[in-house]
Amino acid sequence: LVVTIIIVFTNHHNDDDSKSDGGGGGETNLPKIIYQWSAVEYTSTCGNAYTVKNNVITGIKVYKGTVYVTVPRWKRGVPSTISTLPALSGERLDNPKLRPWPSCKWQDIASGEEMHTLYYVQSMEITPNGWMWIIDVGRMFFAESNPDNTHRPKIVIWDLNTNRTVTTYIFPNEIAPYSGSFLNDIVVDPIAQIAYISDAGGDGAVISYNRKTNETTRYSGVSTSIDPSYRMVIQNVDYGTDNFTTPADGIALSCSFEWVYFCPLHATKLYRIPAKVLANSSLSASTMNNSVEFVAERPSSADGLTITSKGLLFAGGLTSASLYTYDATDSENSRRSDDSGSFVDSTDSINSGRFRDSRRLSPLSTLYRDTETMVWVDTFAYNDEHDSILWTTNMLNRFFTTDTYGSDSSTRIRVFELKGHRPYLMGCE
């Protein structure tokens, strides 16, 4: 009998290995695997090159029952960077083929039509009105020795109800450097129509884009950078301190739309900054830096983040194959009134790494752990029709360090679903 260790809202976790068949085992409201793959295949390659081992699913979103997923063009041989999945059937689907979206024309990276091509999509967000906010990295193949930096990063807003583009915006080089940025994840304030984006390139940054004004901002500092001393150990493999050195990666927006939470991947600290500060193009770097608050020390490094409509923050645990939660309403209501944790001056604020402390005594808690199926929790999504949260796991540690990804029948990629959670996009409940 294969047993899963489930820990709900406790401050301790068991370090013994555990496995799951994804079926819930008779327990109530446990995560369930709804899709899984040993290798990513497509209904059509659109005439593009296809190398199976170079395809891995990261991003996921759902709208009106349609599930959208992304396959980054880290390497050559990815025929479609964004696709749809067969509809959820109530039963787990094994190795379902991806259907290129919105069309093969948009996947033609050799077309030369920059405004009508999706070159590299890591993630996207869908607002309640059916607008998909797609961040196109532009750069491609930068996990290989000869990357392609010829295309500019952009955001494409697509109306899923009318099947047409609403907005296409090319980021300026000073906001998203054309030869080094990596637009990784995105959250959106649906009322103000402002997107907040993590840039996992270079030293890391968090970016804002205001659709109404076309204004953009960029913040980069100690809080967006890696911890060079952090050691990644995943599935008993010690990757040392110089693998997976990704800076700002996870990003989440509070259900009040007032706070942007973010974290570097190669570190364990969680930070936040007032959304109105990050989106204010008139503020200096030192003013932004003075506004960053240290929220919590995470038990493990994390990739994606999300916050529910009840203020519950979800984060994966890369080194522990876990799903963690944190009550963001605690820090939402507990900003310090004194300046004992703030900076002395602008020089100190940029370089010292000391931040205002918004923490209470509640650390992140382990919600679920499975050392077989939960390896590298990546991106989160919500299914409004099920009142559920979804997330992908994909063993990226093996994707980047082996040459056999997708070469056998071993399951590497999964999508989980957990009932009872609604997105921050609905506002606070």
N, C-alpha and C positions, 0 to 999 in steps of 0.2 A: 504494500500500500504506500503510495506516495503522499506525503503529508506537507501541507503548506503551513508555515508559521505566520499567523496574522496577528498584528499588534495594533490596536486601535487606541489612539490618543493616550499613549503612555510615554514616559520619558526614558524608557529603557528599551533595548532591543537585544534579541538573541543573536549571537554571532555564528550559530550553527547553520550549515547550508540547509536550504529548504527548496522544495520543488512544487510546482503547481500544474494541474492539468487544465486550468483556466475555467473549469466548470462550476466552481463555487462549492462543491462538495457538500451540498445541503445547507450550508451556512446562508444567512440572509445578507443581502447587499454587500457582496464581496466583488472585487474586480473580476471581470470575465473577458477572456480573449475572444474577439469577434472576427479578426482577420489574422492570418499568419502566412509567412513566406519562407521558403528556403532559398529562392532566387526570384528576382523581379523580372517579369516578362510583360509584353505589351500586346494589345490587339493589333497594333500596327507600329512599325518602327518609323513610319513617315519617310522612308528612304534615307534615314540617317544611320550613321554608324552605331553598332550595338555591341558592347562588350559586357557580358553578364556580370562579371565580378566587380564592375565599376558602378553598378546601380544599387542604391540603397535609399529607402524611404525615410524621410525626416519629418517634414511638415504635414499637418493634417487640419482640415476644417470641414464643417458640415453645414449645409443649407438646404432646407426643405427636403431632407432625406437623401440628398446627394452628398457623397463623401469625396472630398478633394484631397489629393496627396501630392507632395513634392519629392523630386529626385534631384539632388544637387549635381551640377556639372563640375564637381571637384576634379573629375578625370574625364578623358575622352571616352566616347562610346555610350553616351546617355541619349537615347532618341527623343525623350520627352521629359522636360523638367517639371511639368505640372500635368496631372492626369486625374481622371475620376475612377472610382471603384464601382463594381457591381453593388446594387442596393443591398442593404442589410436585410437578412432573411429570417433572423431569429436564431439561426444556427451559425456556428463558426464557419467561415469560408477559408479554405486552404489554397494558397497560391493563386488567387484571382488575378486575372490579367488587368493591367492598367490601360485605360483608354486615353490617348493624348487629348489635352484640352487647352484652349478652346477649339483648336483645329491644328492640323499638321502644318498649315501655313505659319502659324505663330511659333512653331517649333523649328522652323528652318533657319538655323543659325548662320547659314551661308548666303541668305537672301540679300543682305545689305540694307534691309529696311528696319533700321534701328527702332523706330517708333511702333512697329507692328511685329516685333519679335520678342519672345521671352528667352533670354539667354541662360540665366541661372537663377532659379527661384528656390530659396531656402525655406521661406515661410510666407504666410499671408494672414489676413484677418478679414472676417465677414461681419459687417455691421447689420443691425436688425432690419434695415431697409433693403437688404440684399446686395449691397455694394461690397465687392471683394477688393480689398486693398492689397495689391501684390507688390512686393519689393523685389526688383530685379537687380541682382548683384552687378550684372554687366560683365565683370571679369569672369573668366572661365579657366578651368584646368589648373588652378593654382596649387593643387596637390601633386602636380607633376613638375618635371624639371623645366618645361617650356610653356608657361602659362600664356593665355591670350588676354591682354589688357586693352584691347582696341575698342571695347564697347563701354559706354558710360552707364553708371548706375542710375536707375530711375524707379519711379513708383507709377504703377498702372492701376487705376480704379475702374473696375468692370462691373456693370450693372447686370446681375444674374437674372433679373426679371425680364429685361429687354434684350439681353445678350449683346451688349455694345459697350464700348469704352466711354467713360464719363470724363476722365482726366488722365493725361499722361504728363509726368513732370520729370525732367532731367535734373539730377542734383548737381549743384556747382562743385567744382573740384575742391574748394576749400571746406566744403561740408562733408563730402564723401570722396576722398582722394581716388582719382581714376586708376592709379597704379597700385593701390594698397588697401582700399576699403573692402569690407566684407559685411554687407547689410544682412544681418542674421535673423532677427526676429522682430515682430511688430505688434503693437497694441494701439487701439484707436479710441479716442473720445468721440462718440458718435454725435454728440450735441454740438461741440465746438468744431468738429471735423478736423481734429488735429491727430496726427499719427506720431507715435514715439517708437523709435527704432534703435536696436542695439547694433553697433558696428564692431564686429569681432576681428577687424583687421588692425595691424600695427599695434599701438599701445591701447587700443580699445576706446570706445566713445559711446555716448547715447545722443541720438539725433531727434529733432522734432521737425515735422512738416505740417504747416497750416494750409489746408486746401483753400480756404476762403481768401487768404491774403497772399498765398504762394511764398510765405516767409519760411525760412529754415534756420535752425540753430544746431550747434554742435558743442557738447561738453565732453572733455577728456581730462582725466586726472588720476590721482592715486587709486581712487575707488573703482575705476574702469580697467585698471591694469592687473596683470597676473601677480601671484605671489611666487617669486622665483624659487622659494624654498619648499614649495608644496610638492609632495611626492604622491604620484598616482599609482595605486595598487588595485587592480581590477581582476577578479577571478583568480586571486593568488599570483598574478603576474605583476611584478614590480616594473613599471614603466619609467621609473626614475622621475627626475624633475624637469626633463627637457623634451618630453612628449606631451602632446595635447596642450600646448602652451597658448591656449585661446583666452584672450581678455574678455571684455564685456560681451555677454552672450544672452543669458536669461533676462527677460524684461516682463514686467506686469504692471497693470494700471489698477489702482484701487477702485472699488465700485462707486466711490464718491467722485471719481475722476480728478481727485486733488493730488494724488501722490503717484509718482513713477518709481517702482521698485526695480532694482537691477543687480546683477552679480556677474563677476568674471567667472569663466568656467574653471580656470586653473587657479582656484583660491576657494576659501570657504566662508567668506564674509558676504552678508546681504546688506545692501544700501538702499536708500530712497532719496528722492529729490522732489520738491514741490513741482507739480506739473506746470503751474503758471510761471515758475522761474525758468524751467528748462525751455519753455516755449517763447520766452521773451527775448527777442533778437537784440534788444538794446542793452542787455546786461553784459558785464565783463566776465571773463573766465574766473577771476578771483571771487566775484559775487556769487556765481554759480557754485564754485567750490565750497564757499562758506555755507551754502544752503544744503549741502549733502549731509545726510544723517546715517550713522551706522546703526542698523536695526538688530542684527542677530548674527551669531556665529553658527554656521550650519554644520551638521554632523559629517557632511561629505560634500565634495564638489557637486555642482549641478549644471545641467544644460538649460532646459526650458523652465519657465515659471508661469503661473497663472493665479488669478484671484477670482473667487466666486462672488456671486451677488450677496452673500452673507459675510464677505470679508475674510474668507478662509484662503490663505495662500498655499498653493501646492508647489512642491519642488521635488525633483528626482534626486537620488543619491547615486552618483556614478561609481563610487568605490564600495558601496554597500548593497547595490541592487535593490534599492528601497524607494518608497514614496513617502515623502515627509509633508506635514502640514504645519502651518503657523497661523495663529489668530492675528491677522493684520489689523483687526479693530483695536487690539491692545496698543500697538504703536500709533495707530491713527489718532488715539485720544490721549496720548501720553507725552507729547512733545515737552521737553524740559523748558522751564521758564527762566532758568539761570544760564549763564554763559560759561560754566565751568568746563564744558567739553568743547567749546568753540575755539577758533583760531585766534592767534595773537595779531597777525597781520597777513596781508595777501601773499607774501613770499612764503611764510610758514604754512598757510592754508594749502598752497599748491604742492609743497614738497614734503610736509611732515607725515601725512597719512593719518593725522588725528582728526576725528570728526565729531560733531555733535552726537550725543548718544540718546536715541529715542526709545531704548529698550525698556521693557518690563522684565520680570523674572521668568517669563514663559518662553522656553526654547522651542525649537522645532521638534515635533513629535513624529514618531514612526507610525504610519498608517498601514503600510503593507510592504512585505519584503519577500522576494523569491530569487534565489541566486541562479536559477536557470533561465527563467523567462523575463526577468526584469533588468537584464544587463543593458545599461545605457538608456535610461529614460530620457527621451528627447523632447518632443513637442506636445502641447496640450490643445484640446479643442472641446467643444460642447455640442451636444445634440439636443436642440430645444424640444424636439418631438418626444424624446425619452426623458427629459430633465436629467441629463447625464453628462459626465465629464469623460473625455477620451484622451488617451496618450499613446505615443509610439515608443517602442523600444527596438533597438537595431544593432547592438553590439558594434558600435563604431570603433571601439578599441581594436577589434579584429579587422575591420574594414581598412584601417589605416596602417596596420602593422603586419598583415599577412597578404599573401598573393593568391589565396584560395577562397576568398569570399564568394559565396554563391556557387561553389563548384561541386557540392554534394547535396544530399537530401536533408542535412541538418537545418532545423528551423532557426533563422537568424533575426527575422523582423516580425514584430507583432503589434497589433492595435488592441488596447484594453478599453473597457467601458465600465464605469462605476455610476450607478444610479443615485439620484438625490442631490444633484448639484447644478446650478444655473450660472451663466456667465456674468462677469462684471459689467458687460455691455448693457444689461438690463437695469443697471443702477442698483443701489443698496436696498435690500429687502429686510 
